[in-house]
Amino acid sequence: MKLKKYIFLTQEGYTYQPNTHSIEPDIENLQVTGFALGSDPDDAFKSLLNENEYLLQTKFNEIFCYQLDDYFEESKRYFHLSEMRKDYPKKTE
């Protein structure tokens, strides 16, 4: 049986922008808790925990996953907001 790769995420937690001075979170987001191989999501989650036991010590509770396509790494692309800001039309109020 071929193992499948999964990405595990949580909606719990927050992200701050670089160089922020605010004590309030800037963006609600998803946080990657890890990647794991398994025959199905349950098997992959057990692998994730076996390889990253520290996750059980965190305050995260709800974690979900997506199965990654066999060729997901080939689809990797980077985007730079600094480039988009130059070309993106500004909204007028």
Stockholm file with secondary structure:
# STOCKHOLM 1.0

chainA/1-93         MKLKKYIFLTQEGYTYQPNTHSIEPDIENLQVTGFALGSDPDDAFKSLLNENEYLLQTKFNEIFCYQLDDYFEESKRYFHLSEMRKDYPKKTE
#=GR chainA/1-93 SS CCCEEEEEEESCSEECCTTCCCSSCSEECCEEEEEEEESSHHHHHHHHHHHCGGGGGSSCCCCEEEECCTTGGGGCCCCCHHHHHHHSCCCCC
#=GC SS_cons        CCCEEEEEEESCSEECCTTCCCSSCSEECCEEEEEEEESSHHHHHHHHHHHCGGGGGSSCCCCEEEECCTTGGGGCCCCCHHHHHHHSCCCCC
//
